[in-house]
Amino acid sequence: MQKTSKQYNAIIAKCRTLYINKLQDYGTAWRILRLPSLTDQIFIKAQRIRQLQQNSVRKVDEGEVSEFIGIINYSIMALIQLEKGVVEQPDISNEKAIELYDKHIVITKKLMEDKNHDYGEAWRDMRVSSLTDLILQKLLRVKQIEDNKGKTIVSEGIDANYQDMINYAVFALIHINEK
């Protein structure tokens, strides 16, 4: 699992760098996005990955990697929105946005490590296409929870689903890097 931790950190470092660069370009404009809007952004990215996996012809020269990175970063933004709430105008500095990013990655990586221990790194035997399908399934679950006004009876909440999407996307990127 030491290898997984290093690979995870390397993937997150790339995602974090892109997040920071986009903060430089756009600031924290994403703070106005409601949760369903972020969920839909992630859904679009996951759907595109699935289409890329199913179709041999590509009309846009961007592959799965950038879309999985987008899933990770949008999911972290969603976790921040869950924590901080939606605002009418950006209300945090870039530095605070990076601090919150790091906080949620630490929590999400810990979840990955705990599950990875219990499942014996089963994800290493999975296909990238299966990880994509699991992300899509999580998105449909999140949409249903959102439609239920955030209420669940016995299921984990929205935050756990976003964390799982982050971890599945990291696993997919590890697989892609190992090819």
WOJO-V283740 format. One line per field, one symbol per residue. ss: DSSP state (H for helix, E for strand, L for the rest). psi: psi as a letter, one per 30 degrees, with the letter a starting at -180 (. if undefined). burial: # if it has 9 or more other C-alpha atoms within 8 Angstrom, else .. A space follows every 10 residues. Layout:
ss = ???
psi = ???
burial = ???
//
This chain:
ss = LHHHHHHHHH HHHHHHHHHH HHHHHHLLHH HHLLHHHHHH HHHHHHHHHH HHHHLLLLLL LLLHHHHHHH HHHHHHHHHH HHHHLLLLLL LLLHHHHHHH HHHHHHHHHH HHHHHHHHHL LHHHHLLHHH HHHHHHHHHH HHHHHHHLLL LLLLLLLHHH HHHHHHHHHH HHHHHHHHL
psi = feeeeeeeee eeeeeeeeee eeeeefahff ffkleeeeee eeeeeeeeee eeffkfkkfk hkaeeeeeee eeeeeeeeee eeeflklfkk glleeeeeee eeefeeeeee eeeeeeeefh hfffglleee eeeeeeeeee eeeeeefghg klefllaeee eeeeeeeeee eeeeeeff.
burial = ....#.##.. ##..##..## .##...##.. ###.#..##. ###.###### .#........ ......#### ########## ##...##..# ...#..##.# #..##..##. ###..##... .......#.. ######.##. ###.##...# .#....##.. ########## ######...
//
